[in-house]
Structures are given as structure tokens and as C-alpha cells.
Amino acid sequence: MTVSARMKKHVRVLILGVLLVLAVAAYGFFSGQGMRKDAGRLTLYGNVDIRQLDVAFRVGGRISKVLVEEGEEVLAGRILAELDDEPLRQLHAVAAANLAVQEALFLKLDRGYRAEEVTQAEAAVVSARAQADRTLQDFKRIERLRASNAVSQKDFDSAKAAFVDAGAGLKSAMENFAKLKAGYQREDVDAQRATLAAAKAQLDQARTALDDAVLKAPQDGVVLARVREAGAMIQAGQTVYSLSLTRPVWIRAYVKQPRLGLIKPGMPVRVAVDSSPGKSWPGTVGFISPRAEFTPKSVETQEVRDDLVYRIRIVAEDPENVMRQGMPVTVTIDVAQ
């Protein structure tokens, strides 16, 4: 082989090597960690988030009705199941009756004694004072007679005892009149007010428990599983249904740190799935994680998955109901705008 031929061969090898290096560099620049930037567009790969909710009664009892089947779509507020509420109704009736009693007692204490009772107590004071005056006069008369031995010691002692008893009766009548006139003590009124508040709280609890005998869907979703059947006895908090939350659709994707500055919350995106080629649906960047992490193994990327990334959440619209939880998706963001 001539020198000229060898030189030409070396030049061709050198050119091929340079082209190979440029190709590798271009690939690394435009297709980094599962996303590519092409003409102002950033493409991310992710999955539809799995969002599941276990629904349960807040009270225990016997299930009387189960109203939805697996696979049914339900809207927030739809009744899913009901408990036999007769025991709860009885507890509610007891609480209502107790509240009525405590309200009556509070009104009695707060208003004080009736005018008739005060008048009767005042009349008792007048009568007791008259009795005390009579016994006092009798005692003084007997006392003078006893000094001259005109009456026996027995008569004297009887008159003295009658006078003492009349004085005690007058004192008792006066104290009772003062109490009725002043009304009940404030401490008694405050204690009854607290008892009344407790009775109201017990009635509220009974009413809440009665309302909780009806199990409603807390959010829109699809019934994944019906765990309990009618007639089953359950405790509070035991799962009755499992719901898959379908609205809104959340998509989990990851962006590499050098590209993080291209994405802002509120940016519009387009979402595509493999099962509907040629179609895409609108969405919005809803959340960007403040914490870095390593690319999870479940992310659909096109290169080594050990780079540092940030998780983002896309809130997507799904009017045709084609997105299923866990499904891989492609997110395109027009970063040029």
C-alpha cells in the first residue's frame, strides 16, 4: 500500500472518529435522562399516579345495605352503604330526653324560686315571730310566778322549752325566707349550666353517630373492591369499600436538574398515552418537589437511571377516560413560550 493510500485511510478513520464523538455528544445533549429537547419542546416520561382510598364507617354496627358494585363510577356524596341505625336512634332519643331534663333544671335555677314560694316563706316568718312572742310572754309570766312558788318547776321548764323552740322556729323561718328571696347560689347555677352543656354535647355526638350510619363517597372515583357484604358486623374504621380516585388525574414525572429551570408551576403541557396514538390531552404543571432524589426504577427513561432528578406532578384532563392508574405517559412541554 502506497503512502498516499495509507494517509487517505488514516484521514477517513480520523473523520469517522470525530463524527462518532460529535454524534455521542449530540445524543447526550438532546436526549438526557428520559427527556429530550427538540425545537423548544421538553419531553418527560412518567406514570399516572395510583391514588386509592379505603372508605369505612366511623361507627360500628351491622351493615343493612350495600348499594354499589365493583367497577362502578361514583361521585362525591353518593351513598355507598348503610348500617342498621335502630340502636343509634335509641341512643339519640335517650340523649334528647336527658337534654330536656337538664334544660328544665337550668331554667329553674337560673330564674330562682317562684314568687308563691317566697310569699309562703314570708308568711311563715310572720307566724313564727308571733309564736315566739307568745311563748316569750308566757315564759316571763311563769318566771315571775315561779319566783313566788306560785307554779311548779315542771310548768316553768315547759314554758322555757316552748320559748326556746319558738325562737329556733323563728330563726329557721327567717333563714328559709332569706334563701328563697336571694334565689339559688351562683355556684349551683354555674354547675347546672355545665351539666346542660355536657348534655348538649352528648346529643350532638348521638346525632353525628346517627348520620355516620350512612356511608358516602368522599370523592369521585371508581369502586375497586367491595370488602363487606350486607349483614356483616363491623367495627368503626373497618374498610367497606376501596375507591380508585380518578379526578383529577395526577401524573408523576421526573426532570433532571439542568432542565429544572425550564419548568414552572402552572405551565401548560400535553399528555399522550401509548393506547391512543396520535392523541394528546391538556394538563398543567401543578407541583415541583423541593427535594432531589435518584431516578426511580419505574421511570421510563432512555439512558442510565442513576442521575439526580426532581419529581413533578402534572394535573391532566381525561375527558375520554383513557388514562389508567400506573399507565406510562409522555408529557410534552413547550418551554419556548
BELVEN-V693627 format. One line per field, one symbol per residue. phi: phi as a letter, one per 20 degrees, with the letter a starting at -180 (. if undefined). burial: I if it has 9 or more other C-alpha atoms within 8 Angstrom, else O. A space follows every 10 residues. Layout:
BEGIN
phi->???
burial->???
END
This chain:
BEGIN
phi->.fffffffff ffffffffff fffffffffe cfknbcdcln ddddcbbffe cccedbfece qdfdbcdcdf nfecdgnffe bcefefgfff ffffffffff ffffffffff enffffffff ffffffffff ffffffffff fffffffdle ceffffffff ffffffffff ffffffffff ffnfffffff ffffffffff ffffffffff fffdedffbf rcfebdecdg nfecdgnffd cddeedcfed ddcccfgfef fedcgnffcc dccffcfndb cfbbfdbcfe dfbegffefe cdbgddefcc ecddedecfe ldedfnffcd ddcefff
burial->OOOOOIOOOO OOOOOOOOOO OOOOOOIOOI IIIIIIIOOO IIIIIIIIIO OOOIIIIOII IIIIIIOOOI OOOIIIOOII IIIIOOOIIO IIOOIIOIIO OIIOIIOIIO OIIOOOIIOO IIOIIOOIIO IIOOIIOIIO OIIOIIOOOO IOOOIIOOII OIIOOIIOII OOIIOIIOII OOIIOOOIIO OIIOIIOOII OIIOOIIOII OIIIIIIOOI IIIIIIOOII OOOIOIIOII IIIIIIOOII IIIIIIIOOI OOOOIOIIII IIIOOOOOOO IIIIIIOIOO OIOIIOOOIO IIOOIOIIII IIIIIIIIOO OOIOIOIIII IIIIIOO
END
